Amino acid sequence: MNGRDTTSEPSPRPAASRVRIDSLMPSDMALACEAAGAAKAGRDAIGLLVLGVLAGAFIAFGAIFMTVALTGAEAMPWGVGRVLAGLVFSLGLILVIVGGAELFTGDSLMIVACASRGISVRALLRAWTLVYLGNIVGAVATAGLAFLAGLYGAGGGGVGRTALAIAAAKAGLPTIELFFLAVLCNVLVCLAVWMSFSAQSVVDKVVVIVPPIAAFVAAGFEHSIANLFFLPHALAIELWAPPEFWSAIGGSAADYASLTVAGSLHNIVVSTVGNLIGGSLMVGGVYWFVYLRKR
């Protein structure tokens, strides 16, 4: 005994109870991203394909929400309308991340697992190919369902007019501009996916997903999978909408001369390449270099 009265002194608290961090730190996020990439590559082909179909449909739902939200938004200041469009489009990636699906643009981050030699280049390309094919099926099929449901006629034809305007602008983009819009787009998409690795709850995931997605839509960046909905849906309207629709909107298919099959394919090809470079090199590659290269 040293004569000190220790009855009023608090007992030492373990370090873990003194410091509590709910989200993962970036170095741990890199490990989680690496593990997720390896798990994705290990899925069977049909599983990847089906999850890809789901993601294509989920992104299409976000695109439908965006088209409806922009209908009649001409009365708003331009920037406000674009921000609104981005906020509602975020539904697509929220469904992908929380609901569980495989999105080609987000799966650009699988490059982390490949660079760490957790998966082979062949396994990476296999996964990307299957997911991309699934995304095409999901997005285009949803575009067809939206057309058959007569969504374009909603709002007195206003939804169809908005869909045509969105797609015509995309199909008319010059190659260089389109490429860099796609690069920038997937930087933000992959940052949203990257930050979701730190989230510990559904609410956390939603909170980190919405701002980057809203930003890329508001800025007019180009997302290849979303465009697999926007362009086929608008082409279907242009080709097969009845005369009553054109009368309702006071226009004709000739008003959207840039909206062609060739222009649409050009957009999809160029935006796909730009998305892949933006996500894999400028996000996945950079974070791998910073946190995992020494291993």
Backbone bond lengths (Angstrom), bond angles and torsions (degrees), N, CA, C in turn:
res aa  C-N    CA-C-N  psi(-1)  N-CA   C-N-CA  omega(-1)  CA-C   N-CA-C  phi
1 M - - - 1.466 - - 1.514 109.76 -
2 N 1.285 119.72 137.50 1.456 122.80 179.91 1.518 111.71 -107.85
3 G 1.352 118.08 8.34 1.454 120.25 176.14 1.509 114.18 83.65
4 R 1.359 118.07 -3.04 1.476 120.60 -179.52 1.510 109.87 -85.44
5 D 1.333 116.11 140.34 1.455 120.84 174.96 1.523 108.40 -89.87
6 T 1.297 115.46 111.27 1.482 119.72 -175.52 1.520 112.32 -105.01
7 T 1.326 116.85 9.06 1.467 118.39 -174.69 1.510 112.39 -66.89
8 S 1.345 118.31 -26.54 1.464 120.24 -178.08 1.512 114.18 -93.94
9 E 1.349 118.20 -2.95 1.453 121.12 -178.67 1.523 109.85 -83.35
10 P 1.331 117.28 132.55 1.468 118.84 177.73 1.516 111.05 -68.44
11 S 1.303 115.58 145.27 1.464 119.37 177.54 1.516 109.18 -71.91
12 P 1.332 116.96 148.37 1.470 119.81 -179.81 1.525 110.85 -59.34
13 R 1.350 115.98 139.27 1.451 120.92 178.43 1.515 109.91 -98.21
14 P 1.314 117.92 138.49 1.469 119.23 176.73 1.515 110.60 -57.37
15 A 1.337 115.92 149.09 1.467 120.06 -178.12 1.518 111.55 -57.91
16 A 1.352 116.41 -36.99 1.454 119.62 -177.97 1.520 112.46 -64.15
17 S 1.346 116.34 -28.55 1.458 118.42 179.75 1.517 112.21 -84.69
18 R 1.347 116.63 -19.72 1.459 119.55 178.69 1.521 112.14 -81.46
19 V 1.344 116.39 -34.32 1.464 121.05 -178.19 1.521 108.36 -122.84
20 R 1.298 117.02 117.13 1.461 121.44 -179.23 1.523 109.52 -125.74
21 I 1.319 115.50 117.78 1.458 121.10 179.51 1.525 107.25 -115.12
22 D 1.332 116.07 117.29 1.453 119.90 -175.74 1.519 112.57 -73.86
23 S 1.320 117.46 -33.53 1.453 120.50 -176.31 1.524 110.29 -100.78
24 L 1.333 115.43 156.77 1.457 120.47 177.43 1.523 110.08 -72.30
25 M 1.323 115.21 147.94 1.454 120.31 173.68 1.524 109.10 -79.57
26 P 1.343 118.60 160.22 1.468 120.18 -175.48 1.521 114.98 -54.93
27 S 1.334 118.73 -36.76 1.464 119.55 179.21 1.531 111.30 -64.71
28 D 1.331 116.54 -37.22 1.465 120.18 177.02 1.528 110.90 -74.16
29 M 1.327 116.76 -31.75 1.463 120.16 175.46 1.530 110.30 -62.15
30 A 1.326 116.18 -37.75 1.463 120.15 178.34 1.525 110.75 -62.99
31 L 1.328 117.11 -40.97 1.463 120.91 177.99 1.526 110.69 -66.71
32 A 1.339 116.33 -39.85 1.460 119.93 178.25 1.522 111.04 -65.04
33 C 1.326 116.65 -39.37 1.465 121.48 178.09 1.526 110.28 -64.48
34 E 1.328 116.58 -41.56 1.465 121.64 178.31 1.528 110.47 -61.63
35 A 1.338 116.37 -46.39 1.457 120.52 -179.20 1.527 111.19 -65.29
36 A 1.332 116.66 -39.42 1.464 120.26 179.07 1.525 110.73 -64.28
37 G 1.330 116.85 -40.79 1.461 120.11 178.28 1.514 112.17 -62.20
38 A 1.331 116.91 -41.18 1.458 120.55 178.38 1.522 110.96 -65.54
39 A 1.339 116.50 -38.72 1.465 120.22 179.45 1.527 111.16 -66.51
40 K 1.320 116.54 -40.71 1.465 120.17 179.08 1.531 110.02 -61.99
41 A 1.333 116.02 -45.38 1.462 120.26 -177.82 1.524 111.48 -64.26
42 G 1.335 116.52 -25.22 1.459 120.51 -178.95 1.511 114.61 -83.91
43 R 1.313 118.23 -5.07 1.461 120.48 179.90 1.522 110.69 -70.57
44 D 1.326 115.24 152.02 1.455 119.21 175.68 1.527 109.78 -70.81
45 A 1.311 116.02 159.39 1.460 121.53 -172.48 1.525 112.03 -60.10
46 I 1.333 117.56 -45.20 1.460 119.72 -176.86 1.527 110.53 -66.41
47 G 1.332 116.80 -34.98 1.461 120.08 177.71 1.518 111.83 -63.76
48 L 1.343 116.66 -45.61 1.461 120.44 178.04 1.522 111.02 -62.92
49 L 1.325 116.00 -41.39 1.463 119.83 -177.92 1.528 111.17 -64.31
50 V 1.333 117.01 -45.54 1.459 120.54 -179.27 1.529 111.31 -65.54
51 L 1.337 116.35 -42.54 1.465 119.27 177.69 1.526 110.64 -64.78
52 G 1.326 116.85 -31.05 1.456 120.52 175.04 1.521 111.68 -67.83
53 V 1.337 116.82 -40.16 1.467 120.62 176.58 1.527 110.20 -60.46
54 L 1.331 116.24 -44.15 1.466 120.20 178.89 1.529 110.91 -59.57
55 A 1.325 116.57 -46.00 1.463 119.34 -178.07 1.524 111.29 -63.84
56 G 1.337 117.63 -40.52 1.460 119.74 177.24 1.514 111.53 -59.96
57 A 1.344 116.22 -40.60 1.462 120.16 178.32 1.523 111.03 -68.81
58 F 1.332 117.00 -39.55 1.466 120.08 -179.34 1.530 111.30 -63.21
59 I 1.328 116.25 -43.90 1.466 119.54 177.95 1.530 109.98 -64.43
60 A 1.326 116.76 -36.44 1.464 120.13 177.07 1.527 111.32 -63.34
61 F 1.334 117.24 -37.38 1.467 119.45 176.79 1.530 110.56 -62.18
62 G 1.328 116.08 -40.88 1.460 119.27 175.50 1.516 111.48 -61.89
63 A 1.332 116.71 -38.95 1.468 121.09 179.21 1.523 111.09 -67.21
64 I 1.325 117.30 -38.10 1.464 120.50 176.23 1.527 109.99 -62.75
65 F 1.322 116.10 -46.06 1.468 121.30 178.82 1.524 110.01 -57.99
66 M 1.322 116.53 -43.23 1.464 121.15 179.97 1.524 111.32 -63.96
67 T 1.344 117.09 -42.58 1.467 120.93 -179.53 1.522 111.12 -62.54
68 V 1.326 115.71 -43.77 1.466 119.82 178.72 1.529 110.54 -64.22
69 A 1.352 116.63 -43.42 1.464 120.44 -177.94 1.521 111.99 -63.85
70 L 1.324 117.70 -33.40 1.460 121.07 -178.94 1.533 112.67 -79.78
71 T 1.315 117.26 -15.25 1.458 120.07 179.91 1.527 109.77 -69.68
72 G 1.316 115.18 119.14 1.454 120.15 -176.77 1.507 114.22 85.01
73 A 1.337 116.72 2.55 1.465 119.90 -177.86 1.527 112.54 -80.15
74 E 1.336 117.25 2.37 1.461 119.86 179.69 1.527 112.01 -60.61
75 A 1.340 116.26 -24.28 1.463 119.50 -179.89 1.517 112.51 -73.16
76 M 1.334 117.13 -17.52 1.466 121.36 179.19 1.520 110.10 -83.21
77 P 1.343 117.63 158.07 1.469 119.35 166.44 1.529 109.52 -56.84
78 W 1.327 116.94 143.00 1.466 120.94 -172.72 1.519 112.04 -53.49
79 G 1.320 117.05 -47.06 1.462 120.18 -177.45 1.514 112.69 -64.00
80 V 1.306 117.25 -37.32 1.467 120.84 179.94 1.524 110.32 -64.57
81 G 1.329 115.63 -42.79 1.454 119.47 177.96 1.516 111.83 -62.19
82 R 1.333 116.54 -39.46 1.471 119.90 179.69 1.527 111.81 -67.35
83 V 1.307 117.01 -39.34 1.466 120.10 177.58 1.521 110.19 -64.40
84 L 1.341 116.30 -42.62 1.464 119.96 176.55 1.529 110.57 -58.45
85 A 1.321 116.63 -43.44 1.462 120.74 178.96 1.525 110.82 -60.04
86 G 1.325 116.55 -42.47 1.456 120.33 -179.97 1.514 112.85 -65.92
87 L 1.322 116.46 -40.49 1.460 120.24 -179.54 1.526 110.93 -61.57
88 V 1.329 116.88 -45.03 1.463 118.27 -177.45 1.531 111.38 -75.61
89 F 1.331 117.62 -31.50 1.468 119.63 178.20 1.530 111.12 -64.29
90 S 1.327 117.22 -24.55 1.462 120.94 179.65 1.514 112.43 -56.61
91 L 1.330 117.19 -21.02 1.457 121.05 176.41 1.524 111.08 -50.00
92 G 1.335 116.81 -39.64 1.459 120.77 -176.17 1.516 112.87 -58.27
93 L 1.338 117.49 -53.51 1.465 119.71 -177.66 1.525 111.50 -72.38
94 I 1.336 117.40 -29.68 1.466 119.24 174.90 1.529 109.83 -60.84
95 L 1.330 117.23 -44.91 1.459 120.60 177.65 1.526 111.29 -62.31
96 V 1.320 116.90 -39.32 1.467 120.67 -179.97 1.528 111.00 -64.27
97 I 1.335 117.15 -49.45 1.458 121.04 -174.54 1.530 111.84 -74.39
98 V 1.324 116.66 -48.16 1.460 119.96 -175.54 1.530 110.77 -79.99
99 G 1.331 116.43 -41.24 1.455 119.98 -179.23 1.516 113.32 -74.88
100 G 1.323 117.27 -25.61 1.453 120.98 179.16 1.513 111.94 91.48
101 A 1.326 117.02 100.06 1.460 122.45 178.17 1.520 107.53 -160.97
102 E 1.325 116.44 173.11 1.466 120.43 -177.55 1.526 110.04 -119.25
103 L 1.321 115.53 114.47 1.460 122.60 -178.09 1.520 109.57 -107.91
104 F 1.318 116.62 127.39 1.471 120.91 -176.38 1.521 112.06 -55.27
105 T 1.318 116.85 -45.23 1.467 118.69 -176.37 1.528 110.99 -65.07
106 G 1.318 117.80 -42.80 1.459 120.11 177.46 1.510 112.33 -68.68
107 D 1.339 116.17 -32.82 1.465 120.01 -179.57 1.520 112.72 -73.89
108 S 1.331 117.53 0.10 1.471 119.92 169.25 1.518 110.23 -56.84
109 L 1.330 117.01 -26.99 1.463 120.97 -179.88 1.524 112.79 -69.54
110 M 1.323 118.48 -8.47 1.468 120.14 174.65 1.523 111.70 -62.49
111 I 1.331 115.75 -13.95 1.463 119.30 176.77 1.521 111.22 -59.70
112 V 1.329 117.06 -25.56 1.466 121.38 178.39 1.528 109.99 -62.44
113 A 1.328 117.01 -47.37 1.461 120.61 179.58 1.521 111.05 -65.94
114 C 1.319 116.96 -35.75 1.463 120.34 179.50 1.521 110.97 -68.89
115 A 1.338 116.62 -44.27 1.465 120.24 179.75 1.520 111.57 -64.07
116 S 1.341 116.77 -29.82 1.463 120.79 177.98 1.522 112.35 -85.74
117 R 1.328 117.13 3.84 1.464 124.36 179.80 1.525 112.26 64.95
118 G 1.338 114.96 26.25 1.455 118.77 174.59 1.520 111.18 -80.05
119 I 1.338 116.72 -24.65 1.459 122.46 174.98 1.521 108.29 -138.76
120 S 1.305 116.09 157.82 1.463 120.11 179.10 1.519 110.69 -83.90
121 V 1.319 115.33 164.41 1.472 120.06 175.65 1.520 109.82 -61.57
122 R 1.321 116.15 -38.53 1.462 119.77 178.98 1.524 111.29 -61.89
123 A 1.324 116.75 -43.22 1.468 120.47 178.85 1.527 110.89 -65.31
124 L 1.315 116.41 -37.65 1.470 120.86 177.84 1.522 110.85 -62.45
125 L 1.334 116.50 -48.94 1.465 120.79 -178.57 1.525 111.23 -65.69
126 R 1.325 116.63 -36.41 1.478 120.45 176.48 1.523 110.21 -60.19
127 A 1.325 116.26 -48.54 1.467 120.03 -178.43 1.519 110.86 -64.17
128 W 1.324 117.58 -46.38 1.461 120.75 179.47 1.536 110.82 -58.16
129 T 1.340 116.64 -43.92 1.465 120.43 -177.41 1.520 111.63 -64.26
130 L 1.333 116.90 -46.99 1.460 120.56 -178.58 1.534 111.28 -64.90
131 V 1.322 116.28 -42.73 1.465 120.18 179.99 1.523 110.33 -65.62
132 Y 1.318 117.24 -42.48 1.463 120.31 -179.85 1.522 111.20 -63.62
133 L 1.329 116.89 -43.16 1.466 119.75 177.63 1.528 110.61 -61.51
134 G 1.332 115.85 -41.96 1.456 119.46 176.99 1.517 112.26 -62.40
135 N 1.333 116.61 -42.56 1.466 120.94 177.80 1.524 111.34 -59.64
136 I 1.339 116.60 -41.01 1.467 120.23 178.89 1.524 109.77 -60.25
137 V 1.319 116.29 -48.70 1.466 120.39 -178.14 1.528 110.40 -61.11
138 G 1.337 116.67 -47.07 1.457 120.20 -177.14 1.513 113.13 -63.99
139 A 1.334 116.51 -44.47 1.468 119.86 -177.04 1.520 111.73 -71.40
140 V 1.342 116.93 -44.90 1.475 120.11 -178.31 1.527 110.73 -68.50
141 A 1.339 117.10 -39.60 1.462 119.83 178.36 1.525 110.98 -63.29
142 T 1.324 116.43 -39.20 1.466 119.51 178.15 1.522 110.68 -67.18
143 A 1.326 116.68 -36.22 1.468 120.10 175.38 1.524 110.40 -60.88
144 G 1.337 116.26 -42.42 1.452 119.95 178.62 1.521 112.10 -64.55
145 L 1.327 116.30 -42.13 1.464 120.12 178.78 1.530 111.30 -64.41
146 A 1.341 116.36 -40.04 1.464 119.70 179.24 1.529 110.57 -63.82
147 F 1.342 116.58 -38.85 1.468 119.33 178.12 1.518 110.87 -66.99
148 L 1.342 116.96 -46.34 1.460 120.48 -179.03 1.524 111.50 -63.93
149 A 1.341 116.08 -29.21 1.457 119.90 177.75 1.522 112.46 -75.60
150 G 1.325 116.90 -7.25 1.461 120.74 178.77 1.509 113.64 73.94
151 L 1.351 116.77 25.39 1.461 119.92 -179.35 1.521 111.64 -57.82
152 Y 1.322 116.58 -33.12 1.470 120.45 -177.18 1.517 112.48 -61.75
153 G 1.326 117.33 -22.81 1.461 120.33 -179.20 1.517 113.99 -85.38
154 A 1.342 117.71 -5.63 1.463 120.30 -178.15 1.526 110.13 -67.07
155 G 1.326 114.97 151.04 1.458 119.69 -179.53 1.509 112.66 65.87
156 G 1.334 116.13 35.33 1.463 119.07 -179.31 1.516 112.87 65.51
157 G 1.330 115.95 30.20 1.463 120.68 -177.74 1.515 112.97 89.09
158 G 1.330 116.70 -1.18 1.462 119.60 -177.74 1.516 113.33 -64.38
159 V 1.331 117.48 -36.37 1.473 120.14 179.26 1.525 109.83 -64.49
160 G 1.326 116.72 -42.51 1.465 119.94 177.96 1.513 112.21 -63.78
161 R 1.335 117.10 -41.27 1.471 120.62 177.77 1.521 110.66 -61.61
162 T 1.340 117.44 -41.04 1.462 120.63 177.88 1.519 110.84 -64.99
163 A 1.341 116.63 -43.22 1.464 120.48 179.28 1.524 110.94 -60.29
164 L 1.327 116.59 -42.28 1.467 120.43 179.30 1.528 111.52 -65.12
165 A 1.322 117.22 -41.57 1.460 120.84 -179.27 1.529 111.15 -65.39
166 I 1.332 116.89 -42.35 1.469 120.38 178.96 1.518 110.12 -61.31
167 A 1.328 116.63 -49.36 1.461 120.40 -175.60 1.521 112.14 -68.88
168 A 1.329 118.20 -38.90 1.464 120.66 179.73 1.523 110.83 -62.20
169 A 1.331 116.99 -39.39 1.461 120.32 178.25 1.526 110.64 -64.59
170 K 1.332 117.14 -39.29 1.458 120.86 -179.50 1.528 111.54 -69.32
171 A 1.332 116.14 -43.27 1.468 120.10 -178.02 1.519 112.01 -67.70
172 G 1.318 117.69 -22.06 1.462 120.74 -177.99 1.511 115.20 -93.97
173 L 1.333 118.00 3.37 1.462 120.21 -177.84 1.527 111.16 -70.13
174 P 1.342 118.50 136.93 1.465 120.77 174.51 1.529 110.95 -69.88
175 T 1.310 116.46 155.76 1.467 121.94 -169.65 1.523 113.25 -58.23
176 I 1.315 118.29 -50.93 1.468 120.81 -175.51 1.522 110.99 -63.13
177 E 1.320 116.20 -45.22 1.461 119.99 179.26 1.527 110.52 -61.89
178 L 1.322 115.72 -44.85 1.458 121.06 179.88 1.527 110.93 -60.38
179 F 1.320 117.02 -43.46 1.465 121.13 -178.29 1.528 111.18 -59.69
180 F 1.301 117.04 -48.57 1.469 118.90 -176.74 1.533 112.09 -74.25
181 L 1.323 117.65 -28.79 1.461 119.62 172.28 1.531 109.97 -63.59
182 A 1.322 116.18 -35.77 1.467 120.24 178.96 1.523 111.39 -72.96
183 V 1.331 116.97 -39.03 1.469 119.99 176.44 1.525 110.32 -58.61
184 L 1.315 116.12 -49.90 1.463 120.66 -178.65 1.529 111.41 -63.79
185 C 1.321 115.62 -37.16 1.462 119.71 179.39 1.522 110.86 -57.26
186 N 1.325 116.53 -51.51 1.465 117.37 -172.89 1.524 113.14 -78.56
187 V 1.311 117.38 -15.03 1.466 118.28 168.00 1.526 108.81 -60.58
188 L 1.323 116.68 -46.88 1.459 120.13 -178.93 1.523 112.10 -70.92
189 V 1.334 117.27 -40.23 1.465 119.42 178.61 1.525 110.27 -60.99
190 C 1.331 116.45 -46.65 1.468 119.34 -177.80 1.525 111.85 -70.96
191 L 1.315 118.12 -28.37 1.461 119.23 172.76 1.527 110.58 -66.02
192 A 1.331 116.55 -37.55 1.468 119.53 175.80 1.527 110.57 -63.19
193 V 1.328 116.86 -44.95 1.465 120.59 178.39 1.520 110.26 -65.21
194 W 1.327 116.63 -42.67 1.467 121.64 179.29 1.525 110.65 -58.26
195 M 1.316 117.39 -47.68 1.456 120.47 -178.92 1.524 112.00 -66.94
196 S 1.339 116.60 -26.95 1.465 118.63 178.75 1.524 111.67 -65.74
197 F 1.345 117.24 -21.98 1.462 119.40 175.78 1.527 112.04 -66.12
198 S 1.311 116.89 -21.99 1.465 120.26 179.84 1.516 112.14 -86.29
199 A 1.339 117.54 -14.93 1.466 121.67 -172.57 1.521 110.74 -77.46
200 Q 1.322 115.29 142.33 1.454 121.00 -177.80 1.528 112.74 -111.29
201 S 1.332 118.16 -1.05 1.457 121.67 179.53 1.518 109.11 -147.44
202 V 1.343 115.29 167.27 1.462 119.88 178.09 1.527 110.62 -61.35
203 V 1.324 116.34 -41.44 1.466 120.24 179.64 1.522 110.23 -61.24
204 D 1.332 117.00 -44.24 1.465 120.66 177.62 1.527 111.06 -56.99
205 K 1.319 115.80 -44.86 1.467 119.93 -178.21 1.528 110.93 -61.84
206 V 1.321 116.46 -45.39 1.459 120.28 -179.77 1.526 110.66 -61.76
207 V 1.328 116.24 -42.55 1.466 120.77 -177.38 1.525 111.57 -62.90
208 V 1.339 117.67 -39.13 1.469 118.66 -178.08 1.525 112.36 -82.71
209 I 1.326 117.88 -20.09 1.462 120.46 -179.18 1.520 111.90 -78.86
210 V 1.320 117.54 -42.23 1.462 120.47 -168.79 1.532 114.14 -62.04
211 P 1.339 120.90 -49.24 1.481 118.20 -174.43 1.528 114.66 -59.82
212 P 1.353 120.86 -47.83 1.471 118.29 179.79 1.525 113.09 -63.89
213 I 1.341 116.91 -37.37 1.467 118.95 -179.25 1.519 110.41 -69.88
214 A 1.319 116.64 -43.31 1.465 119.80 176.94 1.522 110.43 -59.79
215 A 1.331 117.08 -37.02 1.463 121.27 -178.80 1.528 111.29 -65.85
216 F 1.342 117.53 -44.10 1.468 117.91 -176.33 1.526 111.34 -69.66
217 V 1.326 117.54 -35.76 1.461 119.45 178.02 1.524 110.36 -69.44
218 A 1.321 116.75 -44.42 1.464 120.48 -179.50 1.525 111.27 -60.03
219 A 1.343 116.62 -35.91 1.460 120.97 -178.67 1.529 113.11 -80.44
220 G 1.339 116.95 -10.85 1.458 119.59 179.18 1.513 114.08 82.56
221 F 1.333 117.94 25.03 1.457 120.75 177.39 1.531 110.22 -72.84
222 E 1.339 116.22 164.28 1.461 121.31 -170.44 1.530 112.43 -110.61
223 H 1.323 115.52 121.27 1.465 123.05 -179.71 1.524 108.73 -110.80
224 S 1.322 117.28 117.18 1.464 121.22 -171.74 1.523 112.57 -61.74
225 I 1.321 118.26 -39.26 1.469 119.71 -176.44 1.529 110.39 -73.47
226 A 1.317 117.26 -39.69 1.469 119.25 174.69 1.523 110.23 -60.68
227 N 1.337 115.80 -39.01 1.467 119.30 -179.26 1.524 112.17 -67.73
228 L 1.347 116.89 -21.80 1.457 120.27 174.31 1.523 111.69 -70.02
229 F 1.314 117.04 -13.00 1.463 120.68 168.18 1.527 110.64 -95.39
230 F 1.336 116.86 -53.00 1.461 120.63 -173.27 1.529 111.97 -55.24
231 L 1.324 117.25 -46.93 1.460 120.57 -173.04 1.531 112.92 -73.33
232 P 1.334 120.31 -50.56 1.478 118.69 177.08 1.529 113.31 -61.39
233 H 1.328 117.25 -37.86 1.465 119.77 179.45 1.523 110.49 -62.48
234 A 1.335 116.58 -45.61 1.463 119.99 -179.44 1.525 111.40 -68.83
235 L 1.330 117.46 -36.89 1.465 119.83 177.21 1.528 110.78 -62.55
236 A 1.325 116.44 -39.71 1.465 119.59 177.92 1.525 110.81 -62.95
237 I 1.339 115.86 -40.52 1.465 119.25 177.48 1.521 110.16 -63.29
238 E 1.330 115.89 -46.39 1.467 121.02 -178.05 1.528 111.65 -60.35
239 L 1.336 115.92 -39.28 1.464 119.93 -174.53 1.522 113.96 -86.07
240 W 1.331 117.14 -35.01 1.462 118.90 -167.58 1.526 115.49 -125.24
241 A 1.320 118.33 -0.30 1.463 118.17 177.34 1.534 109.37 -64.27
242 P 1.313 118.56 140.05 1.473 121.02 -177.45 1.527 112.23 -72.07
243 P 1.327 117.45 163.96 1.466 120.80 179.74 1.526 113.18 -56.90
244 E 1.332 116.92 -30.71 1.463 120.07 179.94 1.528 111.88 -60.41
245 F 1.324 115.64 -35.11 1.467 118.92 178.48 1.517 110.77 -65.21
246 W 1.323 116.67 -46.86 1.466 120.41 -177.82 1.526 110.89 -65.29
247 S 1.307 115.89 -34.49 1.470 119.06 176.39 1.525 110.56 -66.56
248 A 1.321 115.87 -38.91 1.464 120.02 -178.01 1.514 112.09 -64.53
249 I 1.347 116.96 -36.59 1.469 119.24 -177.87 1.528 112.02 -94.60
250 G 1.344 116.71 -3.29 1.461 119.85 178.73 1.508 113.60 65.65
251 G 1.332 117.16 39.74 1.458 120.48 -179.51 1.512 110.85 -149.95
252 S 1.336 115.24 -169.43 1.464 121.06 179.19 1.516 109.16 -148.64
253 A 1.321 115.64 168.52 1.466 120.35 179.41 1.528 111.47 -60.52
254 A 1.322 117.75 -27.28 1.460 121.09 -179.84 1.527 112.44 -64.81
255 D 1.323 116.82 -19.97 1.467 120.07 179.00 1.528 112.11 -70.63
256 Y 1.329 117.04 -11.30 1.466 121.08 -176.46 1.520 108.96 -122.50
257 A 1.325 114.80 56.28 1.465 121.07 -173.90 1.519 113.00 -62.91
258 S 1.344 118.19 -29.21 1.464 119.95 -178.82 1.515 112.72 -75.17
259 L 1.325 117.34 -13.83 1.457 121.25 -177.71 1.522 109.36 -86.01
260 T 1.321 115.89 91.57 1.460 122.95 -179.98 1.518 109.39 -127.25
261 V 1.316 116.37 165.07 1.470 120.79 176.38 1.525 109.87 -62.00
262 A 1.329 117.13 -42.99 1.463 120.60 -179.61 1.525 110.78 -63.47
263 G 1.330 117.53 -44.81 1.454 120.34 178.72 1.515 112.17 -63.85
264 S 1.320 116.22 -35.18 1.463 120.40 178.92 1.525 110.93 -68.24
265 L 1.335 116.76 -44.65 1.467 120.02 178.17 1.529 111.21 -63.20
266 H 1.313 116.45 -38.67 1.466 120.66 176.67 1.524 110.34 -59.35
267 N 1.316 116.50 -44.50 1.457 120.02 179.47 1.517 111.16 -61.85
268 I 1.336 117.41 -46.16 1.462 121.10 -176.42 1.532 110.99 -63.50
269 V 1.316 117.03 -45.00 1.471 120.37 -177.59 1.522 110.89 -64.91
270 V 1.312 116.70 -50.44 1.466 120.00 -176.46 1.530 110.91 -67.06
271 S 1.326 117.36 -42.13 1.464 119.23 -179.24 1.521 111.63 -67.65
272 T 1.332 117.45 -31.91 1.466 120.28 176.94 1.521 110.65 -63.79
273 V 1.320 116.85 -46.16 1.469 120.59 179.01 1.521 110.42 -63.42
274 G 1.323 117.26 -45.32 1.458 120.28 179.37 1.518 112.36 -63.08
275 N 1.325 117.05 -42.28 1.459 120.77 177.23 1.529 111.31 -59.51
276 L 1.326 115.86 -44.72 1.466 119.84 -177.32 1.521 111.36 -63.30
277 I 1.320 117.05 -41.93 1.463 120.68 179.07 1.526 110.89 -68.00
278 G 1.319 117.02 -45.57 1.458 120.20 -179.08 1.512 112.89 -60.92
279 G 1.339 116.99 -42.57 1.460 119.89 -177.40 1.504 113.88 -78.25
280 S 1.336 116.48 -46.71 1.464 119.19 -173.44 1.526 112.68 -75.38
281 L 1.306 117.50 -43.47 1.466 119.97 -175.70 1.525 112.76 -87.91
282 M 1.317 117.06 -44.19 1.466 119.66 -171.21 1.525 113.56 -86.47
283 V 1.334 117.23 -13.25 1.465 119.71 175.02 1.529 109.32 -118.75
284 G 1.342 116.68 -65.77 1.454 119.36 -178.53 1.515 113.21 -58.70
285 G 1.328 116.97 -47.47 1.460 120.19 -178.94 1.511 113.31 -63.60
286 V 1.321 116.48 -40.00 1.469 120.22 -179.76 1.523 111.02 -66.25
287 Y 1.328 117.49 -45.96 1.466 119.31 -178.70 1.525 111.61 -69.50
288 W 1.333 117.36 -34.26 1.464 118.85 173.89 1.529 110.24 -61.56
289 F 1.318 117.12 -45.19 1.460 121.50 -179.42 1.516 111.78 -59.83
290 V 1.314 117.08 -41.39 1.458 120.87 -176.24 1.531 111.17 -73.48
291 Y 1.325 117.59 -44.70 1.469 120.09 -168.73 1.513 116.28 -105.99
292 L 1.344 118.75 -23.97 1.459 118.79 -170.66 1.533 114.98 -121.87
293 R 1.325 118.39 -12.07 1.465 119.51 -173.05 1.517 112.54 -61.90
294 K 1.333 119.06 -31.51 1.471 120.89 -176.75 1.517 112.50 -70.88
295 R 1.333 116.31 -15.90 1.450 118.33 176.89 1.514 111.53 -78.06
